Amino acid sequence: MQGPFANSTNRPTSRDVQPPHHETPREAGDDTIHFGRFCAVPHSRQLLMDGRPREIGGRAFDLLMVLLRSNGGIVSKEEIFDEVWPSMVVEECNLRFQIGSLRRALGDHGDMIKTIVRRGYMLVRDDTVPEGGVAPSLGIAPQSKIDIVEKVDKDKPYIVLIDDDDGVRRAITGLLRSVGHSVGSFPSVKAYEESDSVHRADCLILDVGLPGQNGLDFQAELMKSGLRQRIVFISGNADIPMSVRAMKAGAVEFLTKPVRHQDLLSAVDLAINA
């Protein structure tokens, strides 16, 4: 998938970046967390190294606190999304960008942030022992199954989601199921068309930048075949001509990532009741 729309990787902005200041740091309160040469001060949202402030963005600081509070354990991507980007659907590239920002803030000690393939992230601290006293394996764990096509329940709206980002599919699928919808989730148009359970959906949530056939071309194909599918587009790299094309062709809504949960649910509700 292409890069997110309108700097959705949360590159430091005036809101996000805490500029370094040279005031004498506040006395460490009970909430201060020490790790190695660093300490994180939640009440002032400061990261100190040897007592001196380090420049760190707001999202990166939130990410640091999530990792620190895990006490040396692995934190899944889903847990990080829930804590750092609450009530939003965010692509994994946003998380990777903030991991990079945090490592830069830690300087030569950035390697204490470990990527656990297909599981999440952890902060390795010499002063903590993971629960159970055993260090977690850093090997590849089996990927959780995201794309489980539910048996269509005639009493529930059936939503088809096509997006090539695992994190986005997982988040949206969980959100839709939490409000009582049946969901079929697919990483590409081809996977959807080749599935054993192709049903006429009450709503199709469709990413634009898909591998193989993109979302806009699939919309055009559906129209040529006479199927006027109610589509909600989501995109991390949208522009005005793209959104105009989608809406002129009958899309219910065109949302840009990161997508707020309520905006997506409102668009799906509009499609279902159209």
BADONU-428561 format. One record per residue (C-alpha): x, y, z; residue in one letter. Coordinates in nm, 3 decimals, always signed. Layout:
BEGIN
       xx       yy       zz  vextor
        X        Y        Z       A
...
***
This chain:
BEGIN
       xx       yy       zz  vextor
   +0.000   +0.000   +0.000       M
   +0.121   +0.347   -0.072       Q
   +0.204   +0.598   +0.194       G
   -0.072   +0.749   +0.409       P
   -0.264   +1.062   +0.320       F
   -0.182   +1.404   +0.458       A
   +0.111   +1.299   +0.673       N
   -0.089   +1.033   +0.857       S
   +0.243   +0.886   +0.973       T
   +0.215   +1.159   +1.237       N
   +0.538   +1.327   +1.146       R
   +0.617   +1.575   +1.421       P
   +0.392   +1.878   +1.415       T
   +0.351   +2.174   +1.644       S
   +0.103   +1.964   +1.842       R
   +0.308   +1.648   +1.842       D
   +0.665   +1.761   +1.907       V
   +0.774   +1.870   +2.250       Q
   +1.062   +2.109   +2.181       P
   +1.361   +2.068   +2.410       P
   +1.371   +2.316   +2.691       H
   +1.645   +2.388   +2.933       H
   +1.452   +2.441   +3.252       E
   +1.561   +2.248   +3.554       T
   +1.354   +1.929   +3.535       P
   +1.086   +1.882   +3.796       R
   +1.166   +1.652   +4.081       E
   +1.079   +1.299   +3.985       A
   +0.736   +1.207   +4.111       G
   +0.601   +0.867   +4.202       D
   +0.507   +0.810   +3.838       D
   +0.861   +0.852   +3.704       T
   +0.996   +0.539   +3.536       I
   +1.372   +0.484   +3.534       H
   +1.540   +0.259   +3.278       F
   +1.914   +0.254   +3.225       G
   +2.042   +0.609   +3.178       R
   +1.690   +0.731   +3.105       F
   +1.381   +0.823   +3.293       C
   +1.033   +0.894   +3.159       A
   +0.826   +1.153   +3.347       V
   +0.458   +1.111   +3.254       P
   +0.326   +1.418   +3.436       H
   +0.549   +1.649   +3.229       S
   +0.574   +1.413   +2.931       R
   +0.952   +1.433   +2.938       Q
   +1.221   +1.184   +2.845       L
   +1.545   +1.251   +3.034       L
   +1.888   +1.104   +2.969       M
   +2.137   +1.157   +3.253       D
   +1.896   +1.421   +3.381       G
   +1.881   +1.617   +3.057       R
   +1.570   +1.643   +2.835       P
   +1.563   +1.457   +2.504       R
   +1.352   +1.574   +2.212       E
   +1.061   +1.334   +2.161       I
   +0.726   +1.362   +1.986       G
   +0.397   +1.314   +2.167       G
   +0.304   +0.991   +1.987       R
   +0.653   +0.849   +2.041       A
   +0.629   +0.932   +2.412       F
   +0.292   +0.755   +2.435       D
   +0.448   +0.456   +2.261       L
   +0.740   +0.459   +2.506       L
   +0.502   +0.455   +2.803       M
   +0.310   +0.159   +2.662       V
   +0.634   -0.037   +2.621       L
   +0.766   +0.060   +2.964       L
   +0.445   -0.039   +3.140       R
   +0.468   -0.385   +2.985       S
   +0.762   -0.443   +3.220       N
   +0.981   -0.607   +2.958       G
   +0.701   -0.804   +2.794       G
   +0.593   -0.812   +2.431       I
   +0.325   -0.559   +2.340       V
   +0.114   -0.650   +2.038       S
   +0.051   -0.405   +1.759       K
   -0.320   -0.409   +1.843       E
   -0.248   -0.305   +2.203       E
   -0.024   -0.023   +2.082       I
   -0.286   +0.101   +1.836       F
   -0.550   +0.103   +2.112       D
   -0.328   +0.302   +2.348       E
   -0.151   +0.542   +2.111       V
   -0.427   +0.596   +1.853       W
   -0.751   +0.534   +2.046       P
   -1.072   +0.514   +1.839       S
   -0.884   +0.536   +1.510       M
   -0.799   +0.293   +1.231       V
   -0.431   +0.342   +1.156       V
   -0.199   +0.176   +0.904       E
   +0.108   -0.009   +1.029       E
   +0.335   +0.244   +0.856       C
   +0.228   +0.496   +1.123       N
   +0.348   +0.260   +1.394       L
   +0.676   +0.189   +1.216       R
   +0.738   +0.562   +1.181       F
   +0.683   +0.620   +1.554       Q
   +0.905   +0.324   +1.645       I
   +1.178   +0.491   +1.437       G
   +1.116   +0.824   +1.612       S
   +1.141   +0.661   +1.952       L
   +1.465   +0.485   +1.861       R
   +1.609   +0.819   +1.746       R
   +1.506   +0.980   +2.073       A
   +1.696   +0.707   +2.260       L
   +2.006   +0.777   +2.050       G
   +2.278   +0.515   +2.084       D
   +2.044   +0.310   +2.302       H
   +1.770   +0.283   +2.039       G
   +1.840   -0.087   +1.999       D
   +1.668   -0.153   +2.332       M
   +1.345   -0.134   +2.130       I
   +1.309   -0.481   +1.977       K
   +1.083   -0.581   +1.690       T
   +0.929   -0.922   +1.756       I
   +0.835   -1.050   +1.412       V
   +0.459   -1.093   +1.370       R
   +0.403   -1.041   +1.741       R
   +0.477   -0.679   +1.828       G
   +0.746   -0.484   +2.009       Y
   +0.925   -0.486   +2.341       M
   +1.162   -0.265   +2.534       L
   +1.453   -0.464   +2.676       V
   +1.542   -0.337   +3.021       R
   +1.826   -0.469   +3.232       D
   +1.634   -0.384   +3.547       D
   +1.326   -0.599   +3.477       T
   +1.253   -0.965   +3.430       V
   +0.950   -1.065   +3.219       P
   +0.664   -1.234   +3.396       E
   +0.758   -1.596   +3.465       G
   +1.130   -1.512   +3.467       G
   +1.186   -1.632   +3.111       V
   +1.286   -1.405   +2.826       A
   +1.047   -1.423   +2.531       P
   +1.153   -1.590   +2.210       S
   +1.236   -1.349   +1.931       L
   +1.153   -1.602   +1.662       G
   +0.869   -1.594   +1.413       I
   +0.532   -1.681   +1.558       A
   +0.245   -1.811   +1.348       P
   +0.045   -1.524   +1.202       Q
   -0.300   -1.494   +1.353       S
   -0.585   -1.559   +1.119       K
   -0.749   -1.235   +1.018       I
   -0.940   -1.329   +0.708       D
   -1.207   -1.558   +0.842       I
   -1.522   -1.526   +0.634       V
   -1.817   -1.561   +0.864       E
   -2.124   -1.756   +0.770       K
   -2.367   -1.498   +0.645       V
   -2.650   -1.439   +0.890       D
   -2.960   -1.305   +0.718       K
   -3.041   -1.114   +1.035       D
   -2.709   -0.927   +1.033       K
   -2.570   -0.682   +0.778       P
   -2.290   -0.846   +0.578       Y
   -1.987   -0.625   +0.523       I
   -1.702   -0.709   +0.284       V
   -1.367   -0.547   +0.364       L
   -1.084   -0.545   +0.108       I
   -0.755   -0.393   +0.227       D
   -0.399   -0.522   +0.192       D
   -0.284   -0.396   +0.533       D
   -0.316   -0.670   +0.797       D
   -0.343   -0.421   +1.081       G
   -0.620   -0.225   +0.911       V
   -0.817   -0.541   +0.832       R
   -0.780   -0.665   +1.188       R
   -0.890   -0.334   +1.339       A
   -1.188   -0.277   +1.108       I
   -1.304   -0.638   +1.131       T
   -1.301   -0.622   +1.510       G
   -1.482   -0.288   +1.509       L
   -1.757   -0.408   +1.275       L
   -1.810   -0.734   +1.459       R
   -1.831   -0.546   +1.789       S
   -2.144   -0.367   +1.662       V
   -2.308   -0.686   +1.537       G
   -2.211   -0.704   +1.169       H
   -2.098   -1.015   +0.982       S
   -1.766   -0.950   +0.807       V
   -1.573   -1.104   +0.520       G
   -1.214   -0.974   +0.512       S
   -0.978   -1.003   +0.214       F
   -0.628   -0.869   +0.125       P
   -0.706   -0.816   -0.246       S
   -0.985   -0.813   -0.502       V
   -0.852   -1.141   -0.640       K
   -0.873   -1.307   -0.298       A
   -1.231   -1.188   -0.264       Y
   -1.332   -1.309   -0.607       E
   -1.166   -1.646   -0.553       E
   -1.318   -1.703   -0.209       S
   -1.568   -1.978   -0.147       D
   -1.811   -1.732   +0.007       S
   -1.873   -1.453   -0.239       V
   -2.200   -1.293   -0.138       H
   -2.369   -0.970   -0.234       R
   -2.264   -0.747   +0.054       A
   -2.477   -0.487   +0.225       D
   -2.167   -0.269   +0.217       C
   -1.823   -0.301   +0.059       L
   -1.534   -0.125   +0.236       I
   -1.269   -0.089   -0.028       L
   -0.913   +0.040   -0.017       D
   -0.793   +0.227   -0.325       V
   -0.428   +0.119   -0.336       G
   -0.459   -0.258   -0.361       L
   -0.217   -0.510   -0.513       P
   -0.332   -0.621   -0.855       G
   -0.664   -0.458   -0.939       Q
   -0.708   -0.134   -0.746       N
   -1.025   -0.026   -0.574       G
   -1.138   +0.229   -0.830       L
   -1.098   -0.015   -1.119       D
   -1.293   -0.278   -0.923       F
   -1.572   -0.026   -0.870       Q
   -1.580   +0.039   -1.245       A
   -1.588   -0.336   -1.315       E
   -1.883   -0.382   -1.080       L
   -2.073   -0.103   -1.255       M
   -2.008   -0.253   -1.600       K
   -2.144   -0.585   -1.479       S
   -2.462   -0.415   -1.360       G
   -2.388   -0.452   -0.988       L
   -2.444   -0.123   -0.809       R
   -2.258   -0.213   -0.492       Q
   -2.274   +0.031   -0.201       R
   -1.908   +0.117   -0.147       I
   -1.723   +0.302   +0.128       V
   -1.371   +0.385   +0.010       F
   -1.078   +0.421   +0.248       I
   -0.736   +0.539   +0.135       S
   -0.402   +0.634   +0.280       G
   -0.291   +0.819   -0.033       N
   -0.594   +0.998   -0.172       A
   -0.620   +1.309   -0.385       D
   -0.916   +1.518   -0.499       I
   -0.950   +1.366   -0.850       P
   -0.947   +1.019   -0.696       M
   -1.223   +1.097   -0.447       S
   -1.429   +1.281   -0.712       V
   -1.405   +0.981   -0.945       R
   -1.519   +0.745   -0.670       A
   -1.812   +0.962   -0.562       M
   -1.929   +1.027   -0.920       K
   -1.932   +0.653   -0.974       A
   -2.169   +0.612   -0.681       G
   -1.954   +0.559   -0.373       A
   -2.135   +0.625   -0.046       V
   -1.833   +0.782   +0.122       E
   -1.460   +0.838   +0.069       F
   -1.257   +0.838   +0.392       L
   -0.885   +0.902   +0.437       T
   -0.663   +0.710   +0.675       K
   -0.625   +0.723   +0.964       P
   -1.001   +0.672   +0.990       V
   -1.194   +0.752   +1.305       R
   -1.407   +0.462   +1.423       H
   -1.723   +0.671   +1.440       Q
   -1.673   +0.811   +1.089       D
   -1.640   +0.460   +0.949       L
   -1.939   +0.325   +1.140       L
   -2.149   +0.620   +1.025       S
   -2.049   +0.560   +0.662       A
   -2.129   +0.188   +0.688       V
   -2.465   +0.267   +0.847       D
   -2.540   +0.510   +0.564       L
   -2.453   +0.243   +0.307       A
   -2.663   -0.024   +0.475       I
   -2.967   +0.201   +0.495       N
   -2.925   +0.365   +0.153       A
***
